[in-house]
C-alpha cells in the first residue's frame, strides 16, 4: 500500500496529469486516500517505541496520504478558489 501512495506522490509532483482530469479516476483516488485515513491502525504488531512507529507501514501510509491531500489542496484547490 505504501508503494502505491509514494507512486502517486511522484505522479503529482509537478502537476496533475491529464489522466486525473477524469472525474471518476480522481474521485476513486481521493476515496482511497480518505479510506486510508479513516481506517484504524491495528494495535497488533505496532512498535511500542514512538520513534519506531514512524517507520511502521501503517503510519507511513497515513503520513504520505496526508502529504498528498495537503499538496493537492495547497497547489490546486487554493489556487482555483482564489481565481
C-alpha atoms as one frame of an Amber mdcrd trajectory, in Angstrom:
protein
   0.000   0.000   0.000   2.793   2.424   0.851   4.423   1.955  -2.559   1.196
   2.896  -4.346   0.913   6.022  -2.218   4.536   7.000  -2.857   3.999   6.387
  -6.567   1.066   8.789  -6.507   3.246  11.401  -4.778   5.672  11.218  -7.692
   2.748  11.204 -10.131   1.521  14.632  -8.946   4.907  16.107  -8.020   4.926
  18.880 -10.618   1.383  18.941 -11.968  -1.801  16.920 -12.112  -1.519  14.584
 -15.098  -4.270  14.653 -17.710  -5.316  11.155 -16.642  -6.543  12.618 -13.345
  -8.729  15.168 -15.114 -11.240  12.341 -15.484 -13.546  12.939 -12.540 -14.181
   9.220 -11.953 -10.472   8.414 -11.689  -9.732  11.417  -9.486 -12.658  10.626
  -7.169 -11.566   6.987  -6.899  -8.086   8.057  -5.734  -9.496  10.581  -3.258
 -11.884   7.985  -1.810  -8.951   5.582  -1.442  -6.963   8.205   0.466  -9.904
   9.053   2.726 -10.391   5.346   3.386  -6.730   5.025   4.407  -7.030   7.981
   6.789 -10.229   6.705   8.384  -9.014   3.129   8.809  -7.872   2.468  12.382
  -4.269   1.452  12.891  -4.099  -2.097  14.264  -2.506  -2.390  17.667  -1.065
  -5.804  16.815   2.495  -5.503  15.593   2.675  -1.786  16.327   6.030  -0.827
  17.860   5.866   0.355  21.453   8.569   2.985  20.919   7.055   6.137  19.309
  10.244   6.698  17.300   9.962   3.247  15.727   6.324   3.854  14.821   7.421
   6.443  12.261   8.906   3.679  10.144   5.980   1.281  10.569   3.996   0.746
   7.356   0.597   1.797   8.678   1.838   5.145   9.963   3.906   5.745   6.830
   0.825   5.184   4.685  -1.177   7.673   6.742   1.662  10.207   6.725   2.042
  10.119   2.950  -1.720  10.215   2.440  -1.908  13.447   4.432   1.050  14.751
   2.416  -0.793  14.036  -0.854  -4.059  15.618   0.250  -2.216  18.668   1.543
  -0.324  19.058  -1.731  -3.472  18.770  -3.832  -5.287  21.291  -1.664  -2.484
  23.865  -1.415  -1.408  23.649  -5.043  -4.655  23.247  -6.877  -7.748  23.852
  -4.762  -6.497  27.008  -3.026  -5.312  28.452  -6.331  -8.589  27.601  -8.044
 -10.626  29.158  -5.209  -8.614  32.393  -5.364  -9.191  32.877  -9.117
